[in-house]
Amino acid sequence: MPYINLKVTAKPDPVLSERIAKEVSQLTKAHLRKDPTITAVGIDYVDPAHWFSGGNSLAEQGKNTFWLDIKVVDGTNTKAEMAAYLEAVFESMSKLLGGLHRESYILVHEVPAPAYGFGGKTQEFRFISGMLAKTGEAVRT
């Protein structure tokens, strides 16, 4: 149930947004084992003239970039899974955006299960409810 916030240097384009959202959701499933049916992706566009790296705009450098920020529950992924995810996302975004600046960033936030959730329920609640369901005990809400 991750939330993925993504900034990219490009002109707003619904077709590109859909491609990015689908690709990132699939990579998140493949590498971090997150269900794409409950993965949220928000995409913001930034003009390359307004994104600077090394003191120069990316428009001046003729480059594109992105910033991907994802929230996941702590302890649900290994270092190897996260490393593979970062590599796969960078490669994919390079193909989708073209001319990718090497200073394109991905940040995987691991947050505590009691502090994170959706639909008004924490991930900790969902975990405990699932464990109780396995034992046949009722869950009180």
Residue pairs with C-beta under 8 A, 6 or more apart in sequence:
1 34
1 35
1 38
1 39
1 117
1 118
1 123
2 28
2 32
2 34
2 39
2 40
2 70
2 71
2 72
3 39
3 40
3 42
3 70
3 71
4 24
4 25
4 28
4 39
4 40
4 41
4 42
4 68
4 69
4 70
5 42
5 44
5 68
5 69
5 70
6 20
6 24
6 41
6 42
6 43
6 44
6 66
6 67
6 68
6 69
7 43
7 44
7 45
7 46
7 66
7 67
8 16
8 20
8 43
8 44
8 45
8 46
8 64
8 65
8 66
8 93
8 97
9 45
9 46
9 47
9 48
9 51
9 58
9 63
9 64
9 65
9 66
9 97
10 16
10 45
10 48
10 64
10 97
11 45
11 47
12 45
13 45
16 96
17 43
19 96
20 41
20 43
20 93
20 96
21 41
21 43
23 92
23 96
24 41
24 68
24 89
24 92
25 36
25 39
25 41
26 36
27 85
27 88
27 89
27 92
28 34
28 36
28 39
28 70
28 85
29 35
29 36
29 39
30 88
31 81
31 82
31 84
31 85
31 88
32 72
32 76
32 77
32 81
32 82
32 85
32 108
33 76
33 77
33 81
34 72
38 118
47 59
48 57
48 58
48 59
48 63
48 64
48 65
49 57
49 58
49 59
50 57
51 57
51 58
51 65
52 58
53 61
53 63
53 65
53 101
53 103
54 103
58 64
58 65
58 101
61 101
62 99
63 99
63 100
63 101
64 97
64 98
64 99
64 100
64 101
65 97
65 100
65 101
65 103
65 104
66 93
66 97
66 100
66 104
66 105
67 104
67 105
67 106
67 107
68 89
68 93
68 105
68 106
68 107
69 107
69 109
70 106
70 107
70 108
70 109
71 109
71 111
71 116
72 108
72 109
72 110
72 111
73 110
73 111
73 112
73 113
73 116
73 123
74 110
74 111
74 112
74 113
75 110
76 110
77 85
77 108
77 110
82 108
85 106
85 108
86 106
86 108
89 106
90 100
90 104
90 106
93 100
93 104
94 100
112 124
113 122
113 123
113 124
113 127
114 122
114 123
114 124
115 122
116 122
116 123
117 123
117 124
117 125
117 126
128 139
129 139
132 138
132 139
133 139
